[in-house]
Amino acid sequence: MTASGSGENFPWHTLALQAVYSRLKTDSDGLSSDEATTRQSEYGPNRLPQKEPTPAWLIFLRQFRSPLIYILGLAAVISIAIGETTDAGFIALVLVVNSIIGGTQEFQAERSSRALQGLLRTRGTAVRDGDTVDIDGEDFVPGDVVLLESGDRVPADIRLISTSNLEVDESSLTGESVPILKDPDWRGEENAPLGDRRNMAFAGTTVTRGRGRGLVVETGARTVIGRLAGDVSAVEGGAPPLVVRMERFTRIVAVVVLLAAVVAALLGVFVRGFGAVEMFLFAVALAVSAIPEGLPVAMTVALGVATSRMVRIGVIVRQLVAVEGLGSCTMIATDKTGTLTENELTVRQLRLPDGTTVEVTGAGYAPDGTVLQDGSQPEPEVADDIARLARAAALCNEGSIHRRDGEWVWSGDPTDVALLSFARKAGRDRESELDALPETSQVPFEPDRRFAATYHSAGGETRVFTKGAPERVLEMCTWSDEHTHRAMLDRATEMAQQGYRVLALADGTLDTAEAAPSDPTGLTFLGFVGMVDPLRPGVRDAVASAQQAGISVSMVTGDHPETALSIARELGLASGRGEVLTGAQLAEFTPEQFATAIERTRVFARVSPDQKLDIVSAAQQAGHFVAVTGDGVNDAPALRIANIGIAMGQDGTDVARDAADLIISDDNFATIMSGIEQGRVAYDNIRKVIYLLISTGAAEVVLVLLSLAAGLPLPLLPVQLLWLNLVTNGIQDVALAFEPKEDDVLARPPRSPDERIFNRLMIERTVVASIVMGVTGLLTFRWLLDSGMAESAARNALLLLMVLFESVHLGNTRSETRSIFRMPPWKSPILLVGAGTAFLVHLSALYFPPAQLVLGTAPVDLDVWVTLAGIALTLVAAMELHKVSWRWRHPARSDGD
């Protein structure tokens, strides 16, 4: 077989449809599975060009691109120049170890990112072996027949065969903001602009309205968007905003610490008389030790850990910073169907025009059940009415349900499939009905239209069948009087109050010479169909958990007010009709009334996509940090404007997933609450890492400056400061990023979206901790010298004390206000391993001869061990006193104590 096109820009839009079939060696019935497999081997997967993964060696070298690394490298060169090869070797070791740690984390993050991309695959509907099948987007090949409907992402470049009101948003390719109405009969010049090629649908564009059937002509890199992606994939992505802010914060801290290092060097040279080279090396070591250069990496690890935890519970993170953002949301505007409920509709009740109630047995889409009147077979007259209703349900339908290999299989909209299942239970199937009444045209269902209709040839007449919202369909029917019309509306309301999703069905007859109207009238009402969609397991508890966490939950649905109220009652969101607002009511509100309604109301029904957008905007203006759930193309604007957009992974449309920050793989509201919990944990852990690094680095600066000002020898050598940096930043901060959740993480109110990470609480804790460690270290060093201990031995003991301080302080970081004694260490095994590893590394340095030579360490007597351990524990006492003070001063801001 030849390539699908004869070049990079083959003019498929200029060919007649038969010429396209001939060139691709296919027809309107599509390909067989065997032929599709053969073409897959020839053309390759339908995948956009991707940048090659960064090799591990380049990731390793990339870790050296940092001003701090340049400073260390300069210090190493100077050390070699003055004969201090030991210091130079140790600096080189620090560089290599830091590069290995950072490179490993970056490599794992890149690998995880690519794994997550595999979960975000586009799917589509193809015709294979005469059946409609749902396939992965990568499996489409030239010659495939594709079915498109509102909300779909076009999987490949397609030559359209037939359409029904098909409109496609091509703004991603052409910049044209208005969707393009497609026409399969259009043909144009070879050089026609993309936006004018109305017989084509291009990969990556989105169907905004209508239905279509088309033929795949180009896939993968040969598509229009594929050729663009070949250039785009080579561009480096930007860093997440939170990472950028933290890197900026690190630079500010670096400036402060470098100034402190310069002051220390000047004091040493001009006040104490130390050598300039010696103090230069010391100042460099002090700066490197105090600057939290590991903070961006540790923060990314914290977010990465949360991302991994979210994946395990079914939350796919598309934007890394959405992990932290989800934890700060104060309001969730959620869909009802498929998020709060199962989204497996089942027809349970019929209400005929004369008031007769008919029960339909069975559950789920499989048509295993029957139709009963008062527990037995319907009377003949009633059976005729049911058959007429079932015929309309089967014909005004775009779904499919049939047996394959002994199993029931289905495709299409859940409502359509539920109606087809009911029709089969009543003895009617769509295929037989279409044989008798061939379809000639249709009016597809759209949210703004609120009904669907199909037209069928019946000899010399045209039959019309319609379904939709009760109030809309009843308007299209003929009534003997208004009282009967209102009685039918009351009946629909009664069914909705019982928790049913209600559809009305009607039929009618047109003269064949009469054009099929887009809004039929003069129809005959056939009856109501009542469907149920039960709550998902765990949703009731999840909503209660959200409310306990201070998060407002609002149901925003296009469903009937009574149906929405029935679900809201089960969830505790509302108890009476007066607590539900409809789209019609919202349309009449003034801006002030609208704002008040957002604060007081938790259930919104029969709202349009524009009104959902208005609800989200009003909530944001009221100060809420809003998370929005959605699954349809009509939800995309609200998902985009939301602080956090959450799309459904199973039944969500491609455009909804593209607009979202997070994707819920199981479409379950309970999973969202688990994601919020992990978002709060990630934010907590970022604060803990920042506090650990800043407070220990500040303590070293305080120790050095006070020692020089007091006329004491240098308390620590440059290589010892570098050692502290390696032990602290290289092991303990990464371990802290894995800290599990605190018990009350969902019992706290949401944090303010404007809250600074380095807030008053952290500033107070940092000042207390750094002063306690720095001053206590100074006093201990002086006491050791005054007791007759040699200067080198005193430094060795002080170095051990600083390591003990860091190990003890790791426990203090586990909660900002909760006592360390109320947090068992065995609940954080990774932190225990991190602290233990850091301590054992230093312990080995006391006895390992090469380490003794480099660091100036030596074994310490038992009595010194005991004394230093006791001194280190004073830090616990100081931080516990601060926690008590904070809780007393800010009882409402304590996390549970």
C-alpha positions in Angstrom: 0.0 0.0 0.0 1.2 3.5 -0.7 1.3 6.3 1.8 -2.1 7.9 2.6 -1.0 11.2 1.0 1.6 12.0 -1.6 3.3 14.7 0.5 3.2 16.6 3.7 0.2 18.6 2.6 -2.0 16.4 0.4 -5.1 18.2 -0.7 -7.8 15.7 0.5 -10.3 18.5 0.5 -10.2 18.8 -3.3 -11.1 15.2 -4.0 -14.6 13.8 -4.5 -15.5 11.2 -1.8 -15.3 8.3 -4.2 -11.8 9.4 -5.1 -10.8 9.4 -1.5 -12.3 5.9 -1.0 -10.3 4.7 -4.0 -7.0 6.3 -2.9 -7.3 4.8 0.6 -8.7 1.4 -0.6 -11.7 1.5 1.7 -15.4 2.4 1.7 -18.1 3.9 3.9 -18.3 0.7 6.0 -14.7 1.1 7.3 -12.0 -1.5 7.7 -11.9 -5.0 9.0 -9.8 -5.6 12.2 -7.2 -7.5 10.2 -6.8 -4.7 7.7 -6.6 -2.2 10.5 -3.8 -4.2 12.1 -1.9 -4.4 8.8 -2.2 -0.6 8.3 -1.1 0.0 11.9 2.2 -1.8 11.1 2.7 0.3 8.0 1.7 3.8 9.3 2.6 3.4 12.9 0.6 4.6 15.9 -1.5 7.7 15.6 0.7 9.6 17.9 2.0 13.2 17.8 5.7 13.7 17.6 7.3 13.7 21.1 10.6 15.0 22.3 13.1 12.2 23.1 13.5 11.5 26.8 16.5 13.4 28.3 19.3 10.8 28.8 20.4 10.2 32.4 23.9 11.5 31.8 22.5 14.9 30.6 20.2 15.1 33.7 23.2 14.4 35.9 25.3 17.2 34.2 22.3 19.6 34.4 22.5 19.5 38.2 25.7 21.6 37.9 23.9 24.6 36.4 23.5 26.7 39.5 25.3 29.8 40.9 25.8 27.9 44.2 27.6 25.1 42.3 29.8 27.7 40.6 30.8 29.1 44.0 31.7 25.6 45.3 33.7 24.9 42.1 35.7 28.2 42.6 36.3 27.2 46.2 37.6 23.8 45.1 40.0 25.4 42.5 41.4 27.8 45.1 41.8 25.0 47.6 43.9 23.0 45.1 45.9 26.2 44.3 46.9 26.7 47.9 47.6 23.0 48.5 44.4 22.1 50.4 43.6 19.0 48.4 41.6 17.4 51.2 39.1 20.3 51.2 39.0 20.3 47.4 38.3 16.6 47.4 35.5 16.9 49.9 33.9 19.8 47.9 34.1 17.6 44.8 32.3 14.8 46.8 29.6 17.2 47.8 29.1 18.3 44.2 28.8 14.7 43.0 26.5 13.6 45.8 24.2 16.6 45.3 24.1 15.9 41.5 23.3 12.3 42.0 20.5 13.1 44.5 19.0 15.9 42.3 19.5 13.9 39.1 17.8 10.8 40.5 14.8 12.8 41.6 14.5 14.6 38.3 14.9 11.4 36.3 12.1 9.8 38.4 9.9 12.8 38.0 10.4 12.8 34.2 9.6 9.1 34.1 6.5 9.6 36.2 5.3 12.4 34.0 5.6 10.3 30.9 3.7 7.5 32.7 0.9 9.9 33.6 0.7 11.1 30.0 -0.1 7.5 29.1 -3.2 7.7 31.3 -4.4 10.8 29.4 -5.0 9.0 26.0 -7.7 10.2 23.6 -10.3 7.6 22.6 -12.8 7.6 19.8 -15.5 5.6 18.0 -14.6 3.7 14.8 -16.4 1.2 12.6 -14.6 -2.1 12.5 -16.0 -5.3 11.1 -19.3 -3.5 10.7 -19.6 -2.7 14.4 -19.0 0.6 16.2 -16.2 0.1 18.7 -14.5 2.4 21.2 -10.7 2.4 20.5 -7.6 4.1 21.7 -6.7 7.2 19.7 -3.3 5.7 18.8 -5.1 2.8 17.0 -6.7 4.9 14.2 -5.3 4.3 10.8 -6.0 5.8 7.3 -9.1 4.3 5.9 -10.9 4.0 9.3 -14.5 5.3 9.5 -14.9 7.5 12.6 -18.1 8.7 14.3 -18.1 12.1 15.9 -20.4 13.8 18.4 -20.6 16.9 20.5 -17.7 17.0 23.0 -15.3 14.7 21.1 -11.7 15.5 20.3 -11.1 14.7 16.6 -8.6 11.8 16.7 -7.0 12.3 13.2 -7.4 14.3 10.0 -10.7 13.3 8.6 -12.6 13.7 5.3 -16.2 14.0 6.3 -18.8 11.6 4.8 -22.0 12.8 6.4 -22.9 15.4 9.0 -25.9 16.6 11.1 -25.4 20.2 12.3 -21.7 19.4 12.8 -19.7 22.4 14.2 -16.0 22.1 15.0 -13.9 24.5 17.1 -10.7 24.9 15.1 -9.2 27.8 17.1 -6.2 25.8 18.1 -5.2 25.6 14.4 -6.6 28.7 12.8 -7.2 31.2 15.6 -10.8 31.5 14.5 -12.9 31.8 17.7 -16.2 30.9 16.0 -16.9 27.2 15.5 -17.0 26.1 11.8 -20.2 24.5 10.4 -19.0 21.5 8.4 -20.4 20.4 5.0 -19.3 17.1 3.5 -20.4 18.1 0.0 -18.1 21.2 -0.1 -15.0 21.1 -2.3 -12.5 23.8 -2.8 -9.2 24.9 -4.3 -6.0 23.2 -3.3 -4.6 26.3 -1.6 -7.8 27.0 0.4 -7.1 28.1 4.0 -7.6 25.5 6.7 -10.6 27.3 8.1 -12.3 27.2 4.7 -12.0 23.4 4.3 -15.5 22.6 5.4 -15.4 19.0 4.3 -12.5 18.2 6.7 -12.1 17.8 10.4 -8.6 18.1 11.7 -6.9 16.2 14.5 -6.8 18.0 17.9 -9.9 20.1 17.1 -13.1 19.8 19.1 -16.7 19.0 18.1 -18.9 21.6 19.7 -22.2 20.6 18.2 -23.9 18.0 16.2 -22.9 14.6 14.8 -20.7 13.4 11.9 -19.2 10.4 10.1 -15.9 10.6 8.4 -12.9 8.8 6.9 -9.4 9.0 8.4 -7.0 10.3 5.8 -3.9 11.2 7.8 -2.6 10.1 11.2 0.2 11.0 13.6 3.0 13.2 12.4 1.3 13.5 9.0 -1.7 15.4 10.4 -1.8 19.2 10.3 -1.4 19.4 14.1 1.3 16.7 13.9 3.5 18.8 11.7 3.1 21.7 14.1 3.8 19.4 17.1 7.1 18.4 15.5 8.4 21.9 16.1 6.6 22.5 19.4 7.8 19.3 21.1 11.4 20.7 20.9 10.5 23.6 23.2 11.2 23.3 26.9 8.2 23.7 29.2 8.1 26.4 31.8 8.5 25.6 35.5 5.2 25.5 37.6 4.4 28.8 39.2 4.8 27.5 42.7 8.3 26.2 41.8 9.1 29.6 40.3 8.0 31.4 43.5 10.0 29.1 45.7 13.2 29.5 43.6 12.7 33.3 43.9 12.4 32.8 47.7 15.6 30.8 47.7 17.4 33.5 45.8 16.3 36.1 48.4 17.5 33.9 51.3 20.8 33.3 49.4 21.4 37.1 49.2 20.8 37.4 53.0 23.1 34.5 53.8 25.8 35.6 51.5 25.8 39.0 53.2 26.1 37.2 56.5 29.0 35.2 55.1 30.8 38.4 54.0 30.3 39.9 57.4 31.7 36.8 59.0 34.7 36.9 56.6 35.4 40.6 57.4 35.1 40.0 61.1 37.5 37.1 60.9 40.1 39.0 58.8 40.0 42.4 60.3 38.9 41.7 63.9 40.3 38.3 64.7 43.3 38.4 62.3 42.6 35.1 60.4 44.1 34.7 57.0 42.2 36.0 54.0 42.3 32.6 52.1 41.2 30.8 55.2 38.3 33.1 55.8 37.3 33.0 52.1 37.0 29.2 52.2 35.1 29.5 55.5 32.7 32.1 54.2 32.0 30.0 51.1 31.3 26.9 53.3 29.1 28.9 55.6 27.1 30.3 52.7 26.7 26.9 51.0 25.7 25.3 54.3 23.2 28.0 55.3 21.6 28.5 51.9 18.7 26.0 51.4 19.7 25.1 47.8 18.0 21.8 48.2 14.6 23.5 48.8 13.3 23.5 45.2 14.2 19.8 44.8 12.7 18.9 48.2 9.6 20.9 47.3 9.3 19.1 44.0 9.7 15.8 45.8 6.9 16.7 48.2 4.6 17.5 45.3 5.8 14.4 43.5 5.0 12.3 46.5 1.5 13.8 46.7 1.1 13.2 42.9 2.0 9.5 43.3 -0.3 9.2 46.2 -3.1 10.8 44.2 -2.5 8.4 41.3 -3.0 5.5 43.6 -6.4 6.8 44.7 -7.5 7.6 41.1 -6.5 11.3 40.7 -4.4 12.1 37.6 -2.5 15.4 38.0 -2.1 17.4 34.8 -0.6 20.5 36.5 1.9 19.9 39.3 0.9 22.9 41.3 -2.8 21.8 41.3 -1.7 19.3 44.0 -1.1 22.1 46.4 -4.0 24.2 45.0 -6.6 21.5 45.5 -5.8 21.5 49.2 -6.7 25.1 49.6 -10.1 25.0 47.9 -13.0 26.4 49.9 -15.9 25.5 47.6 -16.6 22.6 45.3 -19.2 23.1 42.5 -20.0 19.6 41.5 -22.0 17.9 38.8 -24.6 15.4 39.9 -24.7 12.7 37.3 -21.7 10.4 37.3 -19.9 12.3 40.0 -22.3 12.0 42.9 -24.2 9.2 41.3 -23.3 5.9 39.5 -24.2 7.1 36.0 -25.8 3.8 35.1 -29.3 4.8 34.3 -32.1 2.2 34.5 -35.7 2.7 33.5 -37.7 1.8 36.5 -41.1 3.4 36.0 -43.4 4.4 33.1 -46.3 6.8 33.5 -48.8 6.6 30.6 -51.0 9.5 29.5 -54.1 8.0 31.3 -52.2 7.9 34.6 -51.4 4.2 34.5 -48.1 3.4 36.3 -46.0 0.6 34.9 -42.9 -0.9 36.6 -39.8 -2.0 34.7 -37.6 -4.7 36.4 -33.9 -5.2 36.0 -30.9 -3.1 36.7 -28.1 -1.7 34.6 -27.9 -1.6 30.8 -28.3 -5.3 30.1 -31.9 -5.8 29.0 -32.6 -8.5 31.5 -36.0 -7.8 32.9 -39.6 -7.3 32.0 -42.5 -4.8 32.1 -45.2 -5.2 34.8 -48.5 -3.6 35.6 -49.4 -4.2 39.3 -46.9 -7.1 39.5 -48.2 -9.0 36.4 -48.4 -8.8 32.7 -50.0 -5.5 31.4 -53.6 -5.5 30.1 -53.8 -5.6 26.3 -54.8 -1.9 26.0 -52.0 -0.9 28.3 -49.6 -3.2 26.4 -50.3 -1.3 23.2 -49.5 2.0 24.9 -46.2 0.6 26.2 -45.3 -0.8 22.8 -45.9 2.6 21.2 -43.8 4.3 23.9 -41.0 1.6 23.5 -41.0 2.2 19.7 -40.4 5.9 20.3 -37.6 5.1 22.8 -35.9 2.9 20.2 -36.2 5.1 17.2 -35.4 8.5 18.8 -32.1 7.2 19.8 -28.4 7.2 18.8 -27.2 4.4 21.1 -26.5 0.7 20.3 -27.1 -2.4 22.3 -26.7 -6.0 21.0 -25.1 -9.3 21.8 -21.6 -10.2 20.9 -20.1 -13.5 21.8 -23.0 -14.2 24.1 -22.5 -10.9 26.0 -24.5 -7.7 25.9 -22.5 -4.8 24.6 -23.5 -1.2 24.2 -22.3 2.2 23.2 -23.7 5.7 23.1 -25.2 8.1 25.6 -26.2 6.5 28.9 -29.8 7.8 28.5 -30.0 6.3 25.0 -28.6 3.0 26.2 -31.1 2.9 29.1 -34.0 3.6 26.7 -32.8 0.9 24.3 -32.6 -1.6 27.2 -36.2 -0.7 28.2 -37.4 -1.1 24.6 -35.9 -4.6 24.4 -37.6 -5.5 27.7 -40.8 -4.4 26.1 -40.2 -6.5 23.0 -38.9 -3.7 20.7 -35.3 -3.4 19.2 -33.9 -0.5 17.3 -32.7 -2.5 14.3 -36.1 -4.0 13.5 -37.9 -0.7 14.1 -35.5 1.1 11.6 -36.1 -1.6 9.0 -39.8 -0.8 9.2 -39.3 3.0 9.5 -36.0 4.1 7.9 -34.6 7.3 9.4 -34.4 10.3 7.1 -33.1 13.0 9.3 -32.6 14.0 13.0 -32.4 16.9 15.4 -29.7 15.9 17.9 -30.0 16.7 21.5 -28.2 19.7 22.7 -28.3 21.3 26.2 -29.7 24.6 24.9 -32.4 22.8 22.9 -33.4 20.2 25.6 -35.0 17.7 23.2 -34.1 15.4 20.3 -36.1 14.3 17.4 -35.8 11.8 14.5 -37.8 11.7 11.3 -38.7 8.4 9.5 -40.2 7.4 6.2 -43.5 5.6 6.5 -44.9 5.1 3.1 -46.5 8.3 2.0 -46.0 9.9 5.4 -43.1 11.1 7.6 -43.2 10.0 11.2 -41.5 12.0 13.9 -40.4 10.8 17.3 -39.1 13.0 20.1 -37.8 12.8 23.6 -36.6 15.4 26.1 -37.3 17.4 29.2 -40.9 17.1 30.1 -41.8 20.8 30.0 -40.1 21.1 26.6 -41.7 18.1 25.0 -45.2 18.8 26.5 -45.0 22.3 24.8 -44.7 20.5 21.5 -47.8 18.4 22.0 -51.5 19.1 21.3 -53.8 19.3 24.3 -57.5 19.3 24.6 -57.3 21.9 27.4 -54.7 23.6 29.5 -55.8 21.7 32.6 -54.6 18.4 31.0 -51.3 20.0 30.1 -50.8 21.2 33.6 -51.8 17.8 35.0 -49.1 16.2 32.9 -46.5 18.7 34.2 -47.6 17.9 37.8 -47.2 14.2 37.1 -43.6 14.7 35.9 -42.9 16.8 39.0 -44.3 14.0 41.2 -42.0 11.4 39.6 -39.0 13.7 40.0 -39.8 14.1 43.7 -39.6 10.4 44.0 -36.0 10.5 42.8 -36.6 9.6 39.1 -34.9 11.3 36.1 -37.9 12.0 33.9 -38.1 12.1 30.1 -41.2 12.7 28.0 -41.7 11.0 24.7 -44.1 11.9 21.9 -44.7 11.1 18.2 -46.5 12.6 15.3 -47.0 12.5 11.5 -46.0 14.9 8.7 -46.9 15.0 5.1 -43.9 13.8 3.0 -43.8 17.1 1.1 -43.4 19.0 4.3 -39.8 19.7 5.3 -38.7 18.3 8.6 -38.9 21.1 11.1 -36.2 21.7 13.7 -38.9 22.3 16.3 -41.8 19.9 15.7 -45.3 20.7 17.0 -48.7 19.1 17.0 -47.3 15.9 18.5 -49.1 13.2 20.6 -47.8 12.7 24.1 -46.9 9.0 24.7 -45.9 9.0 28.3 -43.1 9.6 30.9 -40.1 7.4 31.4 -38.6 7.4 35.0 -35.0 6.5 35.4 -32.9 6.2 38.5 -29.2 6.8 39.0 -28.2 5.8 42.5 -25.6 7.5 44.7 -22.1 6.2 44.4 -20.7 4.3 47.4 -19.0 6.6 49.9 -20.3 9.9 48.4 -22.6 10.6 51.4 -19.6 10.3 53.8 -17.4 12.3 51.4 -19.8 15.3 51.4 -20.0 15.2 55.1 -16.2 15.1 55.3 -16.0 18.2 53.0 -18.4 20.1 55.2 -16.3 19.1 58.3 -13.2 20.4 56.5 -14.9 23.8 56.0 -15.5 23.3 52.3 -18.9 24.3 50.8 -20.3 21.7 48.4 -22.7 23.0 45.8 -24.6 20.8 43.3 -24.8 22.5 39.9 -26.8 20.4 37.4 -29.0 20.7 34.3 -31.4 18.2 35.7 -35.0 18.8 36.9 -35.2 20.7 40.2 -37.0 17.8 41.9 -34.5 15.2 40.8 -31.7 17.4 42.1 -33.6 17.9 45.4 -34.1 14.2 45.8 -30.3 13.6 45.6 -29.5 16.6 47.7 -31.8 15.3 50.5 -29.8 12.1 50.6 -26.5 14.1 50.8 -27.7 16.6 53.4 -27.3 19.5 51.0 -31.0 20.6 51.1 -34.2 19.5 52.7 -36.9 21.4 50.9 -37.8 22.9 47.5 -37.1 26.4 48.7 -33.4 25.5 49.0 -33.1 24.8 45.2 -32.6 27.6 42.7 -33.3 27.1 39.0 -31.6 28.7 36.0 -34.8 30.6 35.3 -34.7 32.2 38.7 -31.1 33.0 38.5 -31.7 34.8 35.1 -34.0 37.2 36.9 -31.6 38.1 39.8 -29.8 41.3 40.1 -26.0 41.0 40.6 -26.5 41.6 44.4 -29.2 39.0 44.6 -27.0 36.6 42.6 -24.1 37.1 45.0 -26.3 36.5 48.0 -27.8 33.3 46.4 -24.3 31.8 45.9 -23.6 32.1 49.6 -26.9 30.7 50.8 -27.8 28.1 48.2 -26.2 24.7 47.7 -28.4 23.2 44.9 -28.7 24.7 41.4 -30.9 22.9 38.9 -31.8 23.5 35.2 -28.8 25.8 34.8 -27.2 26.5 31.4 -23.4 26.4 30.8 -23.3 30.2 30.9 -25.0 30.2 34.3 -22.6 27.6 35.6 -19.8 30.0 34.6 -21.6 32.8 36.4 -22.0 30.8 39.5 -18.2 30.0 39.6 -17.3 33.6 38.9 -19.6 34.9 41.6 -18.2 32.5 44.2 -14.6 33.6 43.3 -15.6 37.2 43.7 -17.0 36.3 47.1 -13.6 35.1 48.1 -13.9 31.4 47.5 -11.1 29.3 46.0 -13.3 27.2 43.8 -12.9 23.6 42.5 -15.3 22.7 39.7 -16.1 19.2 38.4 -17.3 18.6 34.9 -17.5 16.0 32.2 -19.1 17.6 29.1 -18.0 20.1 26.5 -20.5 22.5 28.1 -18.5 22.3 31.3 -15.2 23.5 29.7 -15.7 27.2 30.3 -16.4 26.7 34.0 -13.5 24.2 34.3 -11.2 26.7 32.7 -12.2 29.7 34.9 -12.2 27.6 38.1 -9.2 27.8 40.5 -9.0 24.0 40.1 -10.8 22.3 37.2 -11.6 18.6 37.8 -12.6 16.5 34.9 -14.1 13.0 34.8 -11.8 10.3 33.4 -14.3 7.6 32.5 -17.2 9.4 30.9 -15.7 12.9 30.5 -15.2 14.4 27.1 -11.8 15.2 25.7 -12.5 18.9 25.8 -13.4 18.8 29.5 -10.2 16.8 30.3 -8.1 19.3 28.3 -9.6 22.2 30.3 -9.0 20.6 33.7 -6.1 20.6 36.1 -6.9 17.2 37.6 -8.7 14.1 36.2 -10.6 11.7 38.4 -10.2 8.3 36.9 -13.3 6.7 38.6 -15.6 9.8 38.3 -16.3 9.6 42.0 -16.8 12.6 44.3 -15.3 10.6 47.2 -12.0 10.5 45.2 -12.0 14.3 45.0 -12.1 14.5 48.8 -9.1 12.1 49.0 -7.3 14.4 46.6 -8.1 17.5 48.7 -6.6 15.6 51.7 -3.4 14.8 49.8 -3.2 18.5 48.6 -3.3 19.6 52.2 -0.7 17.1 53.1 1.6 18.3 50.3 1.3 21.9 51.5 2.0 20.9 55.1 5.1 19.0 54.0 6.4 21.8 51.9 6.2 24.1 54.9 7.9 21.5 57.1 10.8 21.2 54.6 11.2 25.0 54.4 11.2 25.3 58.2 13.8 22.6 58.6 16.2 24.0 56.1 15.8 27.7 57.0 16.0 27.2 60.7 19.1 25.0 60.7 20.9 27.2 58.2 20.1 30.3 60.2 21.4 28.5 63.4 24.8 28.0 61.8 25.0 31.7 60.8 24.0 32.7 64.3 26.7 30.4 65.8 29.5 31.7 63.5 28.7 35.4 63.9 28.4 35.2 67.7 31.6 33.2 68.0 33.5 35.7 65.9 32.0 38.6 67.8 32.9 37.0 71.1 36.5 36.6 70.2 36.4 32.8 70.0 38.1 30.6 67.5 36.2 29.5 64.4 33.6 27.1 65.9 33.5 24.9 62.8 35.9 24.4 59.9 34.7 25.0 56.3 34.7 21.2 55.6 32.6 20.6 58.7 30.0 23.2 57.6 29.8 21.4 54.2 29.4 18.1 56.1 26.4 19.5 58.0 24.9 20.7 54.7 25.2 17.3 53.2 23.7 15.5 56.2 20.8 18.0 56.5 19.9 18.7 52.9 20.9 15.5 51.3 18.9 13.1 53.5 16.6 14.6 56.1 14.7 17.1 54.0 13.9 14.6 51.3 12.7 12.1 54.0 10.5 14.9 55.5 8.8 15.3 52.1 7.4 11.8 52.6 5.7 12.6 56.0 2.2 11.1 56.2 -0.9 13.1 56.9 -1.6 14.5 60.3 -4.7 13.1 61.9 -6.7 16.3 61.7 -5.8 17.4 58.2 -9.4 17.4 57.1 -10.7 18.8 60.3 -9.1 22.2 59.8 -10.7 25.0 57.8 -9.2 25.7 54.4 -6.2 28.0 54.4 -6.6 31.4 52.8 -5.5 31.4 49.1 -3.5 34.6 49.9 -1.6 33.0 52.8 2.2 33.3 52.5 4.2 30.2 53.0 6.7 32.0 55.2 4.0 33.5 57.5 4.2 34.8 61.1 4.1 31.3 62.6 7.0 30.1 60.6 9.0 33.3 61.2 8.5 32.9 65.0 9.5 29.2 64.9 12.5 29.9 62.8 13.7 32.7 65.1 13.2 30.6 68.2 14.9 27.5 66.8 17.9 29.3 65.3 18.6 31.3 68.4 18.3 28.3 70.7 20.6 26.2 68.5 23.1 29.0 67.7 23.4 30.4 71.3 23.4 27.0 72.9 26.1 25.9 70.4 28.2 29.0 71.2 27.9 28.5 75.0 28.7 24.8 74.7 31.8 25.5 72.5 33.0 28.1 75.1 32.4 25.8 78.0 34.3 23.0 76.3 37.3 25.3 75.6 37.2 26.7 79.2 37.2 23.2 80.6 40.6 22.6 78.9 39.5 20.7 75.9 41.7 21.2 72.8 40.3 23.4 70.0 40.0 20.5 67.5 38.3 18.3 70.1 35.9 21.1 71.0 35.0 21.5 67.3 34.5 17.8 67.0 32.1 17.8 70.0 30.3 20.9 68.6 29.9 19.3 65.2 28.3 16.3 66.9 26.0 18.6 68.9 24.8 20.3 65.7 24.1 16.9 64.1 22.1 16.0 67.3 20.3 19.3 67.1 19.3 18.5 63.5 18.1 15.0 64.4 16.0 16.3 67.3 14.7 19.2 65.3 13.4 16.8 62.6 10.8 15.7 65.2 9.9 19.3 65.9 9.1 19.9 62.2 6.4 17.2 62.1 3.7 19.6 63.3 3.6 23.4 63.7 1.4 23.4 66.8 0.9 19.8 67.9 3.1 18.5 70.6 5.9 16.1 69.5 4.9 13.8 72.3 1.4 13.3 70.7 3.0 12.1 67.4 4.4 8.6 67.6 7.6 8.4 65.5 6.8 4.9 64.2 3.9 6.4 62.2 6.6 8.1 60.0 8.9 5.2 59.1 10.6 7.1 56.2 11.4 10.0 58.5 12.9 7.6 61.0 15.0 6.0 58.4 16.2 9.4 57.2 17.1 10.6 60.6 18.7 7.3 61.5 20.7 7.3 58.3 22.0 10.9 58.7 23.0 10.1 62.3 24.7 6.8 61.4 26.6 8.5 58.6 28.0 11.0 61.1 28.7 8.3 63.6 30.7 6.4 61.1 32.7 9.6 60.4 33.8 9.6 64.1 35.5 6.2 63.7 36.4 6.0 59.9 40.0 7.1 59.5 39.6 8.8 56.1 36.6 10.7 57.4 38.6 11.6 60.5 41.3 13.0 58.3 39.0 15.1 56.2 36.5 16.3 58.8 38.8 16.4 61.9 36.4 14.0 63.7 37.3 11.6 66.5 35.5 9.2 68.8 33.7 11.0 71.7 33.6 9.8 75.3 30.4 8.4 76.8 30.0 11.2 79.3 30.4 13.8 76.5 27.8 11.9 74.5 25.3 12.0 77.4 26.0 15.7 78.0 25.6 16.7 74.3 22.4 14.6 74.0 20.9 16.4 77.0 21.8 19.8 75.6 20.3 18.8 72.2 17.0 18.0 73.9 16.7 21.6 75.1 15.6 22.4 71.6 12.6 20.2 72.1 11.7 22.0 75.3 12.1 25.4 73.6 9.9 24.5 70.7 7.3 22.8 72.9 7.0 26.1 74.9 6.6 28.0 71.7 3.8 25.6 70.6 2.0 26.1 73.9 2.4 29.9 73.6 1.1 29.9 70.0 -2.0 27.8 70.9 -2.7 30.1 73.9 -2.4 33.2 71.7 -4.2 31.7 68.6 -6.6 29.0 69.8 -8.7 29.1 66.5 -5.6 28.6 64.4 -4.2 25.6 66.1 -4.4 22.4 64.2 -6.5 20.4 66.6 -4.9 20.8 70.0 
